Amino acid sequence: MKTDSSPHIPENYCGRILNGPYSDNLKKRVSDLISSSGAIEQTGSPVSHYLAAWNENEHVIWYEYVPHKVVALLGCQNEDVASALRNAVLDRRIYKYIDFHESKIAEEVLSRQQLSGQRQDLQEEGKEKGLVEAVYKIVLPDNRTAWLKDQARIENYSKDKVCLSFGCLTDVSKEMEQKDLLERIGYFDQLTRLPNRSIMDRLLEVKIGEFERGHITDFSILMIDADFFKSVNDTYGHLAGDFVLQSMAEIMSATKRKEDEIGRYGGEEFYGLCQGSGKSVLLFAERLRKAIGSHTFRYQEQDITLTISIGVASAREIEKLNRDSLIQKADERLYTAKQNGRNQVVGK
């Protein structure tokens, strides 16, 4: 008995492929993905699956399937989702690990204007990699701001000259609002982009509480100071000094372990917080010292070298433990390192 192999076309379908002059293979794939996405949507999943496509010659994106809640969020009709989303986007953000330890993440932001000029390049990049992951900041019809995380797999159908993007949108507004809030209220140092002293104070309170309740066996603080930093400013200028501080922040962030924290205490002084005590912490401090000491800071064709001194103190060695007593002990050891010739680590 002959069966009808034509793909099922859903009600309110506004795509192009199922009704267009495309291969049976592509049509079947689109039909299957729409069916799967619809089934997921009916479960009430908080993640919104979608199916988008573009023609390699036109580079204009359209949607084969978008869940009802995304259409409602954008306040438009199914056939207008592509233009509504394009007009709603304020910026596109991607996050990448920038060192082989995967301990430092960089944020790259494209504004709406920049994004408009690079859409074709981004499509080609997605086609080449086969994957897309980004966070979009959008403005809604009621002028509220939302953040949608987009994760998609790209499939290329060369015979049809069509690329499919099968992905999911996740609302990450709460997380991104918290991130932006921390930046707005100054919890991150503007020059180095590191956590500042206010965050250190909060982290110390948390760590002391965990230590006193027996949740962790020990933790240590590092007070880190650039040796003879005034001479950098005096010799090369304050802009060179700012460049060196920014570079130091990047180097130390790339050197730290995932469980450690590096921040800026003030001026040319930084701090570190890390789990444990004894040999492992001293080895970590030595890695920081060597990473800075072996680096040549290149500023406007001038080579600048620098060393650091570090004082280390652990919670277990403080008789009356509080934030001030711990910092004071690390500061005392930093002073000892300075007095003993600098470019060294002093701990217990």
N, C-alpha and C positions, 0 to 999 in steps of 0.2 A: 504494500500500500504506500502510495507517495505521501510524504508529509511536507507541510509548509515550513521551509527553513528560514522564512523571513523573520527578522528580529521583532520582538514585541516592542511597540512604541507606547510609552506611558501616556496617560492623560496629562494634558497641560505641558507636553514636551515642547521645548523652545530651542532645542539644539539644531545642528545642521547635518550631522553625520547620518543619522538613521533615515532621513528623508533625502539624502544627497547621493551623488554619483561616486560612492566610495566602495571599496572592496568588501566582500562578505566577511572576511576575516576581521576587518576593523569594525564593521557594524556589530558583529557578534560580541567582540570585546567590549564595545561601548554598552551594548544591551546588558551584558552580564554585570558590568560594573555599576550600572544604574540600578539594576535589580538588587545587588548586594548593598549598595548605599541606602536604598529605600528601606531594606530590611533592618539595617542598623539604626536608621532614623526612628523606626517604629518602636525600638527598644527603649527610647528615651535617653540614649547615650548623650553625655555632656559634650562629646566630641562630634563635630559636624563634618561628615565626609562629603566631598564634592568631586566633580569631574569636569575639567576644563580642557580646551584644545586650541591649537593655533595652526594655521597653514604656514608652511615654511617660506612661501613666497610673499605672504602678506604680513606675517608677524603680528596679526591682530588676534587677541585672545577672545574666545567666547566660551560659554559654559554649557555643557551637555546636561549637567545635573547640579542643583544646589538645594540643600535642605530648606524646608519651610522657615525654620527659625532664623536662618541667615538672611533670607529674603525679607522677613519681618523686621530684622535688626536694621537692615539698610533702608527700609521703608519704600520699596520699589516693587515692580512686577518681575516675574521670572526672566523675561526677555531683556530686562534692563540691568541685570545684576552686574555685568562686566563694566558698563559705564558708571553705574552708581558706586561700585567699589573703587574704580579708578579715581573718581572725583572725591571720594571720602578719605583717601589715604593722605596722611600728613607726612609720614616718613616710613622708611623701611630700615630695620635694624638686623644685623647679623652678628653672631658671636662666635669667635674662633679661638681655639687654643693657639698660643703663639710661641710656645717653647716645647721641647721634646718631653719634658716632664709633665706636660699638660696641667700645669699648676697656675698658669696665668691666662686670663681670657681677655681678649680685646673686643670692644664694641665698635662696629663700623655702621655709620648712619648715612643714609641717602635721603635728602629732602625730597618733597614732591617734585620740585623742578628738576633736580638731578635724576630722579627716578624716571621721569618722562623722557629724558634724553638717553637713557641707558637701557630701556626695556628690551630692545632687540639683543643687546649684548648679554643681558641677564637670561634671556630665553636660550641663547646659544650656549651659555655656560651651564644652564640646567640640562639641556639636551646632552651635552658632553659628559657631565658628571652622572646624570641619571637620577639625581636627587636635588631637592630644594628644601632649604630650611631658613625661615626668616620670621621676624616679628614685625607686624604692621601696626602703626598707630593711626587710628582712623577717627574721624569726627562723624557723629551720628546725626540724623535729621533734627533731633531735639538739642543739638549742640553739645551733648555729652561726648567725652572722649573715651575710647575703648582701645584695647590692644588685643590683636588676634595673632596667635602663633600659627604659622603655616608650615606644614611638613608634607612634602609631596614626592612621588616617584614619577619620573618622566619616561614615557615609552615612545619610541620613534617608529612610525610606519612610513618608510621611504617610498613604497609604491604609491601611497596616497598623498605623499608630501605633507603628512599631518603628524604633529606631536600631541600626545595625550598627557595630561597632568592629573594623576589620581592622588588626591591628598586629603588632609583633614585640617580643620581649623579649630583651635582651642582658645577659649577666652582666658587670657592671662592678665587681665586688667588689674586685679588686686596686687599681683606680684610686681608688675611694672610701676604701678602707682606708688608702692612702697619704695621701690628703687629710686624713682624720681623724687619722692619726698625726702629721702636721706640725702640726696644730692642738693636739694633746694635748701634744707635747713643746715647745711654745712657740716655733715658728718664725714665728708670726704675732703681731703686737702685739695685745693684748686690747682696748685702747681704740679704735684706729683700724682694726683688721683688716688692716693693711698688713704686708708682709714686714718682719721686724725686722733688727737688725744682724747676727745670726747668718747669715741668708740673704744679706745683702749681702756678708759675708766669703766665703761659698761662691761667690757669683756672680763676685766679683772674681777669685778663684783660677781659675775657669773662663775668664773673659775674658782674663786675663793669659796663660794657656796657649794660647788660640786666637790671640792676638796674636803671641806669640813663635814659634808654628809657622807663621805666615803665613796663617792661615785667615781672619783679618779684618785690615783695614788700620789700624783705629784704633777706640778707644772712649773715652768720657769719663765722669767722675763729677761729680755736682753735690752740693755740700753746701748745704743750704737751712735757713735759720734765721728764725723769726718775730721781727720787730723789736718791742722793748719788750713782750715777752709777759708779763713779771712784772706790768706795770701792769694787764693784763686780769684776772689772778687777784686782785690787790689791790683793784681797783675793783668787779668784778662777782662775784668768788668763784671757787673752784676748780672748781665744777660748770660754770660758764660757760666756764672755761678748757678743761675737757675737751670741752665741746660745740664750741668753736672748733677744737680739734685734730682732732676727728672730721670736722668740716665741711671743714677744710683738706685732709684726706686724700681726701675725696670729690671735691673740686674738682680737685686735682692729678691724681688717677687718671682723671677724666673728660677732662682736658686732654692727657694724655700720648698718644704714639703707641703702636701695638700692639707695636712692637719695643722700647719703653722700659720701665723698671722704676722704680716709686716705692716707697720704704719709709720706715719711721720709724727714725731713728738713735738717738734718745733725747730725753726732755724735749720741748722745742719744736723740735727739730732733725730734719729729714728728709734723705733722700738720693735721688739719681736716678742711674740708669745708662742710658746710651744709646749706640747705635752712632754712629760718626763723630766728627768734631771740627770745630773752626773755626766758620764762620758758621751752619751748620745747628743745631749744639748751642746756640750762643748765642741763636739765634732761639727754640728750644724753651724755654730758660731764661727768656727774656723773656715768652713766652706764660704760663708758670707765674706769674711775678711779676705780670703784669697781671691774670690771672684771680683771684688772691688779693686784690690791691689794689683791684679794682673791685667786690668782693663785700661786701655788708653782712650780717654775721652777726646773725641775729635770735634772741635768747635771752630768754624770759620778758618779752616786750614791750620789750626793750632792744636798741638797735642798737649793734653793736660793729664797728669797722673795724680793719683790720690790714694791715701790709705785710710783705714778706719780703726778705731779702738772700740772694744766691746766689754761691757761688764755684765756678768750673768749671776742671777740669784734665783733660787728655787723656793717654793712654798714650804717645803718640809724643814728647811733650815731656819725659818723665822719663828721665834718663840711666841710672839704676840702678833699673829698674822693679820694684816689688813693691807689695803691698797698702798698707803703711804710707806709703811715699813718695808714692803717688798720693793718698791721703787727706790727707796733710800739705799737699801743694801746693794742693788744693782748699780746705782749711781756711785756709791763708794768704790765699787770694784772698777767702774769705768774711770774714776779719778786715779786709781792705782795704776791702771793700764797707761794712762797719760803720763803719770809721774815716772813710770818705768821705761819710757822711751817711745810710747805710742805704737801703732800697728801691731796690736796684740789683743788676745782674749784673756780676761781674768775672771775666774770662777772659783768655786770652793775646791 
